[in-house]
């Protein structure tokens, strides 16, 4: 038994080393747009969160999953996030020819009643878990929610195309899979599936090594550098300074002329 477990972990680490996880956007592009039913009642100041705060909830989960996958090499990454553990995330890797996916669970205490809030949480998760720009994550998050609504409650679909563990994830909290169209069935009854594929990592570019230099081989002579004497460069006064200098000289000349006239006038009066 221990040999099987060890072999499984080695295979998982080998897959992680050779492949990278990317969202299956080709599958999401098939999703049809959904018209959701949202809560139109005003939000109390006690429950108000800024757009960044809502995104950060998803970002926290995404960072945790990425850290566990890339740094800790965890074969089953799982994060239960703040605040008050309202949201959780799990990554289920591919099994044989069955696809893997990320699963986001929206807890019973989560205050998610609008698509704006829902999209931002999913986008924040995608942004950090897959290291992509926020604008691109917004577009993907919207399609993820559409796709989950298109396959809402279709357990047979997920059984036929995904690793069975995708359905098992958070199965102890809700039997529902996917996303309902009405906000009334979101909290505590939502498991959003983000399908992904393994993409082979490109090997680093290899440069041809320089030919080895044989010992005792005379090195090619390099021409001696000609010594050049640098000539001092005469500095030129900027145009603005030259104009100012001319004005000062003219003012000094006028002042001298004025002083001469005053002295001559005083001399005439003293006679």
Secondary structure, 3 states (H helix, E strand, C coil): CHHHHHHHHHHHHHHHHHEEEEECHHHHCCCCCCCCECCCCCCCHHHCCCHHHHHHHHHHHHHHHHHHHHCCCCCCCEEEECCCCCEEEEEECCECCEEEEEEEEECCCCCCCCHHHHHHHHHHHHHHHCCCCHHHHHHHHHHHHHHHHHCCCCHHHHHHHECCHHHHCCCCCCCCCECCCEHHHCCCCEEEEEEEEEEECCCCCCCCCCCCCCCCCCCCCCCCCCCCCCCCCCCCCCHHHHHHHHHHHHHHHHHHHHHHHHHHHHHHHHC
